């Protein structure tokens, strides 16, 4: 990817409704999956955002409903940076989009999640998570396109 689109205020950038398309590739088995749905980022009472993703996930020929919620809290350092947390408040990763690109790590048991976030323009951004360890060998690529 060449140029990145700097984001001076990540919460303002994310706020709204995004079409969400994710491919999941299991490098060990060769299986492919796909999530299709929407992510809605809404302001919370603490000044951060609640990001709720909902749609369908197809894996090994079976399609099921899928959803998750993440919290995006200002980290105090700059408006371009936030702390991302799971719905129950556990830390997930930091996110700083002031340059338009960010790399974050998350250790989950013995598996390492390494995410690369890239902003293309006002209406599209991407995450690529590479997950490796004794239990997982995955690549998850998610494209977000603004709907509103």
CORPEQUI-V220425 format. One record per backbone hydrogen bond with DSSP energy under -0.5 kcal/mol. NH is the residue of the N-H (numbers start at 0). CO is the residue of the C=O. E is the energy in kcal/mol with one decimal. If there is no record, write none. Layout:
nh: {NH NH}
co: {CO CO}
e: {E E}
//
This chain:
nh: {4 5 6 7 9 10 12 13 14 15 17 18 19 20 21 22 23 24 25 26 26 27 29 32 33 34 35 36 37 38 39 40 40 41 41 43 46 48 49 50 50 51 51 52 52 53 54 55 56 57 58 58 59 61 63 65 67 69 70 71 72 72 74 80 81 82 83 83 84 85 86 88 91 92 94 96 99 101 103 105 107 107 108 110 111 112 112 113 113 114 114 115 116 117 118 119 119 120 123 124 125 126 127 128 129 129 130 130 131 131 132 137 138 139 140 140 141 141 142 143 144 145 146 147}
co: {118 3 96 5 78 78 8 9 10 40 38 144 36 142 34 140 32 138 30 24 136 136 25 23 57 21 55 19 53 17 51 15 38 39 49 47 43 71 41 48 69 39 49 50 67 37 65 35 63 33 56 61 31 58 56 54 52 50 84 48 70 82 80 77 94 72 81 92 70 89 68 85 83 83 81 79 96 116 114 112 105 110 106 107 131 105 110 111 129 103 112 127 101 125 99 117 123 123 120 143 117 141 115 139 113 127 128 137 111 129 135 130 24 128 22 138 126 139 20 124 18 122 16 16}
e: {-2.5 -0.7 -2.3 -0.5 -1.7 -0.7 -2.2 -2.5 -1.8 -2.0 -2.7 -3.3 -3.0 -2.2 -2.7 -2.6 -2.4 -2.4 -2.9 -0.8 -2.7 -0.7 -2.7 -2.8 -2.1 -2.7 -2.3 -2.3 -2.6 -2.5 -2.4 -3.0 -0.5 -0.6 -2.4 -2.7 -1.7 -2.6 -2.9 -0.5 -3.3 -2.5 -0.7 -0.6 -3.1 -2.6 -2.2 -2.5 -3.0 -3.0 -0.5 -2.4 -0.7 -1.7 -2.3 -2.5 -1.9 -2.4 -3.1 -2.9 -0.6 -2.9 -1.2 -2.0 -2.8 -3.2 -0.5 -3.3 -2.8 -2.8 -0.9 -2.2 -2.6 -1.4 -2.2 -2.4 -1.0 -2.1 -2.6 -2.5 -0.6 -3.1 -0.5 -2.4 -3.0 -3.1 -0.5 -0.6 -2.3 -3.3 -0.5 -2.3 -3.2 -2.6 -2.8 -0.6 -2.0 -1.7 -1.2 -1.7 -2.8 -2.3 -2.1 -3.0 -2.6 -0.5 -0.6 -2.6 -2.2 -0.5 -1.3 -2.3 -1.9 -2.8 -2.3 -0.5 -3.1 -0.5 -2.8 -2.8 -2.1 -2.4 -3.2 -1.0}
//
